[in-house]
C-alpha cells in the first residue's frame, strides 16, 4: 500500500472543514447554555407571576369583604378616600 501526500489545496480544505465543524459545535454549545439560562429565568418569572396572581386574588377577596362590611355599616353610596367621607346615594 502506497502512501501519498495530499495536495496542499486539499489538505487546507479538509482543515478548513474541520475548523468549521469545531466552530459550529462550539456555537451550538454556547447557544444551548444560553437557552438553558433563559428557560431557567422564564421558569422563575412564571413562578413569580403565579405568586403575584395569588396575592392579587387575596387582595381582591379582602376588598370584596371590606366593601360588604362598608355597605352593611353605611348603606349604598360612594366613598371619597381623600376626604375620608361617605356620601349616600
C-alpha angles and dihedrals in degrees: 000000000000125000119215132185117245118240111264090241093054093045090051091049091052091047090048092052091048090051091048090052091049092047091047093049090049091050092049089051092051092048090049091053092046090049091050090050092049093046090050090051091047090052089052091048091050090051092050090046091053091048092051092047089053089051089049091054091049091051091047091052091049089051091051091050092048092048090052090051092047091049090050091050101038105018125222117341144087134287126222103206094189093054095033091230138132123215119198117229 
